[in-house]
Structure formats: structure tokens, C-alpha cells
């Protein structure tokens, strides 16, 4: 009957849902090619090799798009003063 520290509370779930929503909205603001790589990697779980094959680019291009997507997301987080934790 005791609450373990590892269990998530209702408040934790609400915060996680809000963070996920914020991240989804920011991903939607990325340029198309960057958004595509983020969606394929994080939401579909594809490897960079699979992303490269499906998008018809080299692995290095796929990696570069992800790199710039993350840079842009960090910039948006800073500009909006979001706390994602």
C-alpha cells in the first residue's frame, strides 16, 4: 500500500503529456526535410540507414538533417523559455 518512488503520479503524467505536446508542436515548425528525419527516427524508430534508404539520401545527409533539426529545436526551446523536465 505504499507509493514507490519509481511510480508516476497523476501530476507526473500531466507534465509528461504537456512536454510531449510542446515537443510535437515544435517539430511541426521544423523545415520539411528536418521534420521528416525527426519523425522517422523518434516516432517510427528507424535507423539512419533506413531513413537514408527511404528518403533517397546518403546516411550523412540524414545525420546532418537530424543535427540541424536538433539545433533548431534547442533554439526554439530557448526562445520560448520552455522547461522540458
Secondary structure in CASP SS format (residue, H / E / C, confidence):
PFRMAT SS
TARGET T0000
AUTHOR 0000-0000-0000
METHOD secondary structure of the structure
MODEL  1
X C 1.00
X C 1.00
X C 1.00
X C 1.00
X C 1.00
X C 1.00
X C 1.00
X C 1.00
X C 1.00
X H 1.00
X H 1.00
X H 1.00
X H 1.00
X H 1.00
X H 1.00
X H 1.00
X H 1.00
X H 1.00
X H 1.00
X H 1.00
X H 1.00
X H 1.00
X H 1.00
X H 1.00
X H 1.00
X H 1.00
X H 1.00
X H 1.00
X C 1.00
X C 1.00
X C 1.00
X H 1.00
X H 1.00
X H 1.00
X H 1.00
X H 1.00
X H 1.00
X H 1.00
X H 1.00
X H 1.00
X H 1.00
X H 1.00
X H 1.00
X C 1.00
X C 1.00
X C 1.00
X C 1.00
X H 1.00
X H 1.00
X H 1.00
X H 1.00
X H 1.00
X H 1.00
X H 1.00
X H 1.00
X C 1.00
X C 1.00
X C 1.00
X H 1.00
X H 1.00
X H 1.00
X H 1.00
X H 1.00
X H 1.00
X H 1.00
X H 1.00
X H 1.00
X H 1.00
X H 1.00
X H 1.00
X H 1.00
X H 1.00
X H 1.00
X H 1.00
X H 1.00
X H 1.00
X H 1.00
X H 1.00
X H 1.00
X C 1.00
X C 1.00
X C 1.00
X C 1.00
X C 1.00
X C 1.00
END
